[in-house]
Amino acid sequence: MKLTRVWMGLVLGVALLSGYAGPAPPVKPVATPDHAVLMARLDDLDARLDDLERAVAAERVERRARATASERAVAALKRELKEAKVVVASLRRKVEAAPLPPAPRGVATASRDAPNVTYNPVDAVLGELPGGNGERTARPIPAAIPSTAREILVYAQVATGYVKGGPHRFRIATRLDGDREAAFYLYAVGQPQQSWAYNSDNVWLPMPKNRELILQADGEPFFGDWNSEVRIVGYR
């Protein structure tokens, strides 16, 4: 009985003590060291993201500015090109409309030095070159070339095969005012050979008033296989 009463008294004391203490307060989670580190890292990443967004925005603005400057430069170049084309076209019209200056008399004009202007093609055969020994002949210029022409384009060629005669110099000329002449030359050598050698040229000469082309050959006359020809192939 005593033990029973003591046990019940202990139980009653414990119950009274529990009621007096009241309900237990809620327990707050305590931040662990790992959580704090993660939060700090997240803050750093947010700041870095803001910096990157600002850098991207600044780069876009700079690119737009550069693109605008490039467009302006291209537009300026296009305007300059257009103005240059207008100036060139105007100068070309003036040059084409201006009369051609007369060819100076007394000055030989070769095809390399002649002005690059339009000419009239023609094919007027004047025959062969003289044979040699200083032979000089004058061939009339055909009527296909008008007297109003300033210059004639003369073609001359010589070919030598198995032939004797040694070196030759052929002279093709037109008479200028007085005793002066404008001329060009062809050189050929005659010798016994089993092949052919060729020489030719096209040269602009002044149109002579007497309408004659002078042909001359210096050297021992050729004997053997050889041929030559002289033509007028254009005038202007």
RACORDA-V464066 format. One record per run of one state. SS is the DSSP state (~ for helix, > for strand, _ for the rest). FROM is the first residue (numbers start at 1). TO is the last residue. If there is no record, write none. Layout:
SS	FROM	TO
SS	FROM	TO
//
This chain:
_	1	1
~	2	21
_	22	32
~	33	97
_	98	119
>	120	127
_	128	134
>	135	140
_	141	150
>	151	164
_	165	165
>	166	175
_	176	180
>	181	191
_	192	196
>	197	206
_	207	211
>	212	218
_	219	222
>	223	235
_	236	236
//
